[in-house]
Amino acid sequence: MSNTSNFREAFREARTHGIVGPNVIANALPYVGGGLVLTALGTYGGLGIIRTNPGLFFPTLIGAVILELILFFVAQNVASKGNKALALPLLGIYSLLSGYTLSGLVFVALRTQGVGIQGIAIAALSCGITFIAARKIGSNLSEADGMALTKTVSLGIVALLVVCLLQFVFALFGVYTPSWLEIGISGLGVFLFAGASVVDFYILPRTYRNDEYLPAALSMYLTYINLFVFILRLLIAINGRD
């Protein structure tokens, strides 16, 4: 959920600008697709570690999460400065690490009755359907509606991040979220990141020029990865409830 900073920055920029990059999303899409492929490879590698050497997975997961957070800010800064030669490999490594950190959730999904590989496929397909719908809606938003939606989604994602951090802290002490609350949190996450996908199509052309496709690609990548995560969490919570 690192794209909360993206939303705040984009919101500030777009308040005083019209469309400056009408083709930036089209230019960014190949890099979004490439990032998702690398994420799938990272997930496959993580699943291999879990199955063959599960004791090694947790310490490497912690290291991957820390490195991923650092790399996000470094890659975002490099991409925003237009250094594509350096930003592209950094974003590639970031995508692989994202996949590795996702492998634990995917492993749980594969072991959850009623989810499995079909649930993962449903989550991925849902992201694709959301993309198609968001493109039509976001591209046709008025200035007033677009800015209002951007601000609402940004605030909602910040609140969701706080809730997820609290979940993580409680889990460290053996206090786990009740299934009904997990369903509610995951459902809220799906709703917010579906909204974020609409926001991307409104705000990115107003924030980035056509040649600034890498930071735009990072924003879109984060939106769809997080949407996938919360759809999968929702499916696990629904099918794994007592």
Secondary structure, DSSP 8 states (H G I E B T S, - for coil): -THHHHHHHHHHHHTT---S-TTHHHHHHHHHHHHHHHHHHHHHHHHHHHHH-HHHHHHHHHHHHHHHHHHHHHHHHHHHTT-HHHHHHHHHHHHHHHHHHHHHHHHHHHHSTTTHHHHHHHHHHHHHHHHHHHHHHHHT--HHHHHHHHHHHHHHHHHHHHHHHHHHHHHHTT----HHHHHHHHHHHHHHHHHHHHHHHHHHHHHS-TT-HHHHHHHHHHHHHHHHHHHHHHHHHHHS--
